[in-house]
Amino acid sequence: SSFPYSWDGYTKPTGNITLPSSVTYNGVNYTVTKIGVGAFEYCSGLTGSLTIPYTVTSIANYAFLNCSGFTGSLNLPTSVTTIGEYAFAYTNFTGQLTIPTSVTTIGNNAFVGCVGFTSVVFNAVNCADVSATDTPFEDCGGSLTIGNNVQRVPAYMFNGAGFTGTLTIGTGVTSIGKCAFKDCTGFTQLNYNAINCTLYTLNDNNERETPFYGCGGTLNIGNSVQTIPDYLLYHCSDFTGSLTIPNSVTSIGIYAFDYCNGFTGSLTIPNSVTSISLYAFRGCT
């Protein structure tokens, strides 16, 4: 039915929500495995926390859309594999969001407008790419951490998000999809810790397809990083401060810092580096 829902005479829930792991209906016990389409949509009276049991594997489209009164962190159990479109859009949680390792699908606009998050931790180890428009985390706030167990960051996953803190790339990341962090202009620092990573680039070297295009702030390269990948910050002119390559690095890829002309101060290249590829620092004026 269309909004506002009639709820068939039932009173909309208010306050804290603790979902059960099982329910009994007509004498039969059922395990709760899914939160259905629009289950709590527009329940603005939910003014506390949300607890989801470990039996739930799927959170459907619009499940908590516009439940604007939620506070605290959003703790998703490690049983969840699917988060639908607009599932938590405009919910305004005020703590941390952790995407568990089990998640394989995140729908478009799943967390759009969740400006209250203080941090987002992305631990999904096998999550699918998303579309270039209406990406899941548009307008989210806080810092973003890609966990150390994540090997691949999906394409477009954080495209255009409104994060305002630090971006930390975990040590285990070996691949970052195209435009994964494109136009995340609010980041103040990139902590890059991926030991050996490959970035997506087009054959025509289109900077708009590289993961960090439009990002800025200061850059901190971790002491375990061995390779600076091709096109790491290609044409990312909004990065500032000095640029220090740590002693663990042995190679710097092509176009790695091409036209990163926002860096000022010193450039430090240690004696551990044995190869610097074409145009690695071109235009770093």
WOPEBEL-V849805 format. One record per residue. N is the residue number from 1. SS is DSSP state (a for helix, b for strand, c for the rest). PHI is phi in degrees with one decimal (NA if undefined). OMEGA is omega in whole degrees, 0 to 359 (* if undefined). Layout:
N&SS&PHI&OMEGA + N&SS&PHI&OMEGA
This chain:
1&c&NA&183 + 2&c&-88.9&179 + 3&c&-72.0&358 + 4&c&-80.8&182 + 5&c&-71.9&178 + 6&c&-80.3&185 + 7&a&57.4&174 + 8&a&50.5&176 + 9&a&90.1&179 + 10&c&-80.1&177 + 11&c&-81.2&178 + 12&c&-61.9&180 + 13&c&-68.0&178 + 14&c&-134.4&176 + 15&c&74.1&179 + 16&c&-73.7&176 + 17&b&-123.8&173 + 18&b&-119.8&182 + 19&c&-81.3&181 + 20&c&-78.6&176 + 21&c&-83.3&177 + 22&b&-153.6&176 + 23&b&-135.1&178 + 24&b&-113.9&180 + 25&b&-134.5&182 + 26&c&51.7&176 + 27&c&79.9&180 + 28&b&-109.4&180 + 29&b&-90.4&181 + 30&b&-120.7&174 + 31&b&-81.6&179 + 32&c&-83.0&181 + 33&c&-114.7&184 + 34&b&-145.1&169 + 35&b&-102.2&193 + 36&c&-73.1&180 + 37&c&-58.1&176 + 38&c&62.7&187 + 39&c&-55.2&180 + 40&c&-124.4&184 + 41&c&-56.2&178 + 42&c&64.1&174 + 43&c&-84.0&186 + 44&c&-69.9&180 + 45&c&-82.6&176 + 46&c&-76.6&190 + 47&c&-118.3&180 + 48&c&-132.2&185 + 49&c&-98.8&178 + 50&b&-124.4&178 + 51&b&-120.4&181 + 52&c&-111.3&184 + 53&c&-73.3&182 + 54&c&-77.3&175 + 55&c&-86.8&185 + 56&c&-77.0&177 + 57&c&-110.8&185 + 58&b&-138.5&173 + 59&b&-116.7&192 + 60&c&-78.3&179 + 61&c&-54.7&173 + 62&c&63.9&187 + 63&c&-53.4&181 + 64&c&-126.2&181 + 65&c&-54.3&176 + 66&c&61.5&169 + 67&c&-85.2&195 + 68&c&-74.3&186 + 69&c&-91.3&181 + 70&c&-61.2&177 + 71&c&-130.2&178 + 72&c&80.5&182 + 73&c&-82.6&174 + 74&b&-108.4&183 + 75&b&-103.0&179 + 76&c&-93.2&182 + 77&c&-68.4&182 + 78&c&-74.4&174 + 79&c&-86.3&186 + 80&c&-72.6&177 + 81&c&-111.8&186 + 82&b&-129.9&174 + 83&b&-120.7&189 + 84&c&-79.0&179 + 85&c&-62.4&178 + 86&c&56.9&185 + 87&c&-57.3&180 + 88&c&-123.9&184 + 89&c&-61.7&176 + 90&c&59.3&179 + 91&c&-93.3&172 + 92&c&60.2&170 + 93&c&-57.7&188 + 94&c&-115.6&180 + 95&c&-126.3&183 + 96&b&-96.2&171 + 97&b&-111.4&175 + 98&b&-116.7&174 + 99&b&-87.6&188 + 100&c&-72.4&182 + 101&c&-61.1&187 + 102&c&-75.2&187 + 103&c&-69.5&178 + 104&c&-114.2&181 + 105&b&-140.3&173 + 106&b&-126.1&184 + 107&c&-75.3&177 + 108&c&-56.7&178 + 109&c&60.5&183 + 110&c&-56.6&182 + 111&c&-124.3&182 + 112&c&-60.0&176 + 113&c&76.7&178 + 114&c&-85.3&188 + 115&c&-77.6&185 + 116&c&-85.5&180 + 117&c&-60.5&176 + 118&c&-85.3&177 + 119&b&-161.5&175 + 120&b&-126.3&177 + 121&b&-113.9&184 + 122&b&-105.2&182 + 123&c&-114.1&183 + 124&c&-64.4&187 + 125&c&-90.9&183 + 126&c&-143.1&185 + 127&c&-95.6&183 + 128&c&-74.9&173 + 129&c&-62.7&175 + 130&c&-119.6&182 + 131&c&-77.8&183 + 132&c&-72.0&180 + 133&c&-113.0&177 + 134&c&55.2&183 + 135&c&-71.2&193 + 136&c&-61.6&191 + 137&c&-110.2&179 + 138&b&-57.2&178 + 139&c&71.8&174 + 140&c&-70.8&182 + 141&c&-119.3&176 + 142&c&83.8&179 + 143&b&-89.9&180 + 144&b&-132.7&177 + 145&b&-123.6&172 + 146&b&-94.9&188 + 147&c&-60.0&184 + 148&c&-66.8&181 + 149&c&-88.1&179 + 150&c&-77.4&179 + 151&c&-97.1&184 + 152&b&-131.3&173 + 153&b&-89.8&184 + 154&c&-64.7&178 + 155&c&-60.9&175 + 156&c&64.1&188 + 157&c&-56.8&183 + 158&c&-116.1&181 + 159&c&-56.0&176 + 160&c&72.9&180 + 161&b&-67.7&185 + 162&c&-99.6&181 + 163&c&-58.5&186 + 164&c&-125.2&181 + 165&c&-117.8&182 + 166&b&-93.1&172 + 167&b&-113.9&181 + 168&b&-117.5&178 + 169&b&-99.9&185 + 170&c&-68.5&185 + 171&c&-66.1&186 + 172&c&-84.2&183 + 173&c&-67.7&179 + 174&c&-113.7&180 + 175&b&-151.9&177 + 176&b&-124.4&183 + 177&c&-69.1&184 + 178&c&-61.8&176 + 179&c&57.8&184 + 180&c&-56.6&181 + 181&c&-124.9&184 + 182&c&-57.7&175 + 183&c&60.2&170 + 184&c&-85.7&191 + 185&c&-76.3&185 + 186&c&-87.6&180 + 187&c&-63.2&179 + 188&c&-97.7&181 + 189&b&-156.9&172 + 190&b&-109.4&173 + 191&b&-97.6&185 + 192&b&-100.6&186 + 193&c&-119.3&183 + 194&c&-64.1&186 + 195&c&-67.8&177 + 196&c&-139.3&189 + 197&c&-134.9&175 + 198&b&-119.2&179 + 199&b&-102.2&176 + 200&c&-78.4&172 + 201&c&-141.6&174 + 202&c&-80.8&179 + 203&c&-62.8&181 + 204&c&-91.6&177 + 205&c&57.9&180 + 206&c&-72.8&185 + 207&a&-61.8&182 + 208&a&-72.5&178 + 209&a&-101.9&180 + 210&c&-78.5&192 + 211&c&-60.2&188 + 212&c&-104.4&181 + 213&c&-59.7&181 + 214&c&91.7&176 + 215&c&-81.3&180 + 216&b&-159.5&183 + 217&b&100.3&178 + 218&b&-91.5&181 + 219&b&-120.7&175 + 220&b&-123.4&180 + 221&b&-94.9&185 + 222&c&-65.5&185 + 223&c&-75.5&177 + 224&c&-103.2&183 + 225&c&-66.9&181 + 226&c&-102.6&180 + 227&b&-128.1&169 + 228&b&-91.5&189 + 229&c&-69.9&174 + 230&c&-54.3&173 + 231&c&64.2&185 + 232&c&-50.7&180 + 233&c&-122.4&183 + 234&c&-52.9&179 + 235&c&60.0&176 + 236&c&-92.4&188 + 237&c&-79.2&183 + 238&b&-92.0&174 + 239&b&-80.5&188 + 240&c&-127.3&177 + 241&b&86.0&179 + 242&b&-82.7&179 + 243&b&-124.5&182 + 244&b&-117.8&175 + 245&c&-92.2&184 + 246&c&-73.6&185 + 247&c&-66.8&180 + 248&c&-79.6&187 + 249&c&-79.0&178 + 250&c&-111.7&182 + 251&b&-143.6&178 + 252&b&-123.0&189 + 253&c&-76.5&180 + 254&c&-64.7&177 + 255&c&57.6&187 + 256&c&-54.9&180 + 257&c&-126.7&184 + 258&c&-57.9&180 + 259&c&55.9&168 + 260&c&-85.7&188 + 261&c&-82.6&175 + 262&c&-86.4&178 + 263&b&-66.9&176 + 264&b&-129.2&180 + 265&b&91.9&188 + 266&b&-109.6&171 + 267&b&-116.1&181 + 268&b&-117.6&177 + 269&c&-117.4&186 + 270&c&-78.1&181 + 271&c&-74.8&175 + 272&c&-73.3&182 + 273&c&-74.6&181 + 274&c&-109.1&178 + 275&b&-147.3&174 + 276&b&-125.9&188 + 277&c&-84.0&184 + 278&c&-54.9&171 + 279&c&58.4&183 + 280&c&-58.2&182 + 281&c&-124.4&181 + 282&c&-59.8&176 + 283&c&75.3&176 + 284&c&-82.7&190 + 285&c&-77.1&*
